[in-house]
Amino acid sequence: MDKTKNSQLFKIILTAMLIALNVVIERFLAFNVWNQSISFSFITIAFAAVFLGIPYAVVVGALGDLIGAILFPFGSYFIGFTITNMLAALITAIFIYKKASVINITASVIINKITTTLLLNSLWITILYRDSLDAYFAVFISRLPQAAIMAIVEIIFIILLFTEKSKIRIQLNKVMDKFI
């Protein structure tokens, strides 16, 4: 095989591994109660965004949610949460692929928390459990503290792991350069 085919094969295998890791982190190592979720699965999406690119990050986000929901459900499957994960991965990848600066990381996390965690997921929870605008605002408000705390955690972790000057990123680049 030539280098290009090896590179593509490596990306596909790494994507599959990141999807599996995403499922494990999200379904077994996360803290979930009714409308709150604390998870570190964002690391798999950020890794895919930084090292593989936008389409791979979106696939990790979408298939990680879909496979996790089918194999290890928390309730009945709802496509809205998969769409949210795809959008979150897309936003992350647009901001940090090839330019994982502190500003881009911070912007991606804040935009993600507002659009996906607060606006969309609050809407999906309201649709699933209640059917009124008042319920939407109650869910939205109840999710604010979790979104704020997780935004800080995500910003710190992504900066530590994936900025250009990060020691971890430098080591990962050396490994990735051998395959891609």
N, C-alpha and C positions, 0 to 999 in steps of 0.2 A: 504494500500500500504506500501511496505517496503521502507526503506531509499534510496536504490539504484534507485527504480522506481520514487520516489519523486524527487530525485536529477536530473534524466534525464528529467522528466517533467518540472522541474524548468528551466533547461538549454534550453529546446526547447522554453518555454514561453519567457524567457529572450532574446533569440536569435530573436524571432519574434518582440519583443518590440524594440530591437536595430535596426532591419531592418526598422521598421516603423519610428523610430527616425532618422535613416540615410536618408531616403527618404525626411522627412520634412526638415532636415538641408540642404541637398544637393539641393533640388528643390525649397524651399521657403525662406531659410535664407542665401543663398549663393549669391555672386556677380559674375555674368557670363557675359562676353562679348566675342565675336568671339572666340579667342583662349586662353582666360585667365579665370581662375576660382579661386575665393577665398571662401573657405568653411571650416567649422569646423567639417565636417562629419568624419574626421579621428579619432575623439574622440570615436565614436561608435565602430570603428574597433579596436582601442587600448583597449577599455574596454573589448570587446569580446576576444581579444588576451590574455590579462592579466588574466581574471577571468574564461574564458570558454575553451580556448585552440585554437589550430591551425585550426581544421576543422570548428569550429563555427565562427571564425574570417573571414575565406574565404567565408563562406555562407553569413555572414553579408555584406561583400564587394560586392559579386556577385549579390545577390538578391536585395540589396539596390539599386544598379545601374540599374538592369534589371526592377524591379518594378517601380522605379522612371522614367525610360525612357519610359516605356509603359503607365503609368498613367498620367505623367506630362512631355511630351517630350519638348526638346529644338529644335528639328529638327527630321529628320528621325532616327530610331534606327540603331546603328552601333555596332556590336558585339565586335569590337576592344576595345572600352572603358570599356565594361564589363570584358573582359580579363585583361585589365590593372588594374581595381579595384580588381579583384581576386588576381593578382600577387602582388599588393601593400599590400593587407591584408595578404597574405602568407609571404611576407618579414617581415612585422611588427610582425606577430605572431611568426615567427621563432626566431627573435631577442629578443622579450620581454616576451614571455610566460615563466613563472617561473624564469625569470632573468631580470627584468625591471631595470637595472642599467643605470646610466647616459651614460656610454659608449655604451651600447647596444641600447638605445633609439636614441642616436645621430647617430650611425652607420645605424640603420634601416631607419631613416628619410633621411639621405644623400643618401643611396643606392636607396631608393624609389624615391627621387626627380630626381636622374640621370636616372635610368632605366625606371621608369613609366612616370613621369611628362615630362621630357625633351625628352628622346629618343622615347618611344612608343607613347605617346600622340601627339608629334610633327609629327610622322609618320602617325598616324591616321588622323590628321587634314589635312596633305598634301594629303593623299589619297582621302579624302572627297572633298577637294576644289581645289586642283591643282594636277599636275601630273609631277613634275620635281624635280630633286635633288636640284636645286637652291632654289626652294620654301621650301623644307624641311629645309635647313639651315637658311632661313629667319624666318621661324616659330620657329625653335629651338632657335635662337638668341633672338627673341622677347619674348620668354617665360622665359629666364634666370632671369630677375629681379623678376618676380612673384615667380618662383621656389625658389630663394634665400630667399626672404622675408618669404614665407610660410614655408620654412625649419626651419628658426629661430623660427617662431610662433609655429610650431608643436613640436619642441624640447622642448621649454619652457612649453607648455601646458601639454605634456605627462609626462615630469619630475615632474611638480607640481601635477599632478593627480595620477600618477601610479608608481613612484619609491617606493621601499620597505619602506622607512622612511617618505613618504608623509603622512601628517595628514589625507588627504582625503582618501588615499588608506587604511590607518589603520581603519578608520571608515567603509569603504566599505567592508573590510575583515570581520569585525564583523557581518555585515548584511549577507554577502555571506556565512559565516560559518554556519549560521542557516539553510540554504537551500541546500548547496552542501556538 
